[in-house]
Amino acid sequence: MMRLRFVLTGLLGLAVFAVPVAAQNVAAGVTGAGEASFSGYANFSGVTLNGLELGQGLFIAQDGSAKGQFHAVLRGTSLLGQPQDITVEGQVSGGSVVGNGSVRFSGQATVTMGNGTLPVPGVPFVVTASTTSLGLVLNTTALPTATLTTGTITIN
């Protein structure tokens, strides 16, 4: 929970700093921090996932460009049955309003597998977020939709 507070504080700082810059031609602003559980079986690179922590703060412009951050910690279990957290640190570069109260945004992320291997930069990601759920695609791996269990996602 302490990590969640840290992420939320950082994202609030990003939002306060970015508001004057992003106020021009903004199609949507997205902020949020929370925890979510996957609706079905989730696996990423051999790690069975049971949920995630998320933090995001970004603005999507009317022209489809976007600026901001996306952070997720995928909570899982390794092939050896040990807890393993995969960290995704993303720079958002594009996005759109989906039209059903959801947004879609994308960019490049650094993925740290949490098993002692070096972080992998430049991993493409796509997020589809609503006020109650989050869908995440890392490279070509589409994870099942995760439903928010604590925290909030706000789309303005």
N, C-alpha and C positions, 0 to 999 in steps of 0.2 A: 504494500500500500504506500510505503514511503516513496518508491520509485514512481508510482502514479502521481503523487503530489508534486514531485520534482518535474515530471513531464508537463503536468498541467501548468505549473508556475512558469516554465520556459515558454510554453505556447502562448500564455497570456501576455508575456513580455513581447513575443514576436507580434502578436495581434496589435498591441498598443503602439509598437514602433512602426508597423506597416500600414496602419489605417490612413495616415495622410498621403502616403505614396500610392496606395491602392484605391483611393476613393474615386479615381478617374475611370469611368467606363467599366465598373465592376459588375459582372453578371451574378456572382455569388461569393460569399465569404463562408468558409467552413472552419469551425473550431471544434475541438472535442478531446476528451480523454476518458478512458474507461477500460473496462474489461468485458470480454465477450467470449461466448462458447460457440463451437462449430456445430452446425445443424446435422452434419453427417460425418462419415469417416474422413479424416484429414491426414495427409502425409506429405512431408516435404523432405526430399533427399534422404529417405530412409528413416526419418524421425516421425513417429506417430504423434500427431498434435491433438491436444484436448481443448485449447483455448488460446486467447491472446490478450495482451495489454496493448492499448493504442493511444496515440497522441497525434494530433494534427492541427495545423494552423496554416491556412492558405487563402489566397484570393484568386478567383478565376475571372479573367477579363472577358468582355464581350467578343473579342477576336479569337478566343480559344487559347490564348496564352495564360499561364498561371505562374504564381510565385508562392513558395511556402515550403513547409516541412511536413513529412509524414514519418512517424516512428511507430514501430510495432515490435513487440517481443512475443514470438510464437512459443507457447509453452508446450513441451512435449516430453516424450520418452524415447531414448535411443534404442537401437537394436539389442543392446545388452541390458535393457530394463532400467537404465539410469535416467534421472531427470536431465533434460537438455533444453536450453532456451536458445532460440535462434533470433538474433537481433537484426531488424531491417531499419536502416537509416536512409530515408529518401529525400531527394530534392525534387520538388514538384515543378514541372515545366509546361504542362498543358492540361486543359480540362474543359468540361462543358456541364450545363445543367441538363439533366436527363428529361425532366418534365413531369415526373411523378413525385416530386418532392425530394428527388435524389440528385446527386452529382457524380460525375466520373472525372477522375484526374489521374495523371500519369507522370512518369519521370524516370530517373535513374537512382538506384539505391546501392548502398554498400551492405552486403549480407555477411553477418558473422555467425557461423554455425554453432558456436558455443562448445566446440569439442577440441579446441586447441589449434585448429587449422587457421591459416591466415584469412583475414576478411577478403571477400570478393567484391571489388568495386564494379560499377557500371552495369548492374543487373536491372533490366527494364522491369517496371512494375506498373500495374493499373489497379486503381481502387474505385469501387462503386460504393458510395456511402449514402445512407439515409439517416434519419434521426434514431432509428432502432437497430440498424444492421450495417455490416460492412462486408463487402466481397473483395478479395485480394487475389491478384494474379502476379506471380513472381516468375519472370522469364516466360516459360511456356506452361508453368504449373498453376492451374486454377484451383484455389482452395474453395471448399464449400462456404457458403455464406455464414458469417459469424453473427450471432444475435447478442446485442448489448445486454449485459447482466448488471453492471454498475457503471456509473458515470453518465455522460451525455455527449451527444453529437449535435451541434447546432449548425443549421444551414440558413443563411440570410440572403 
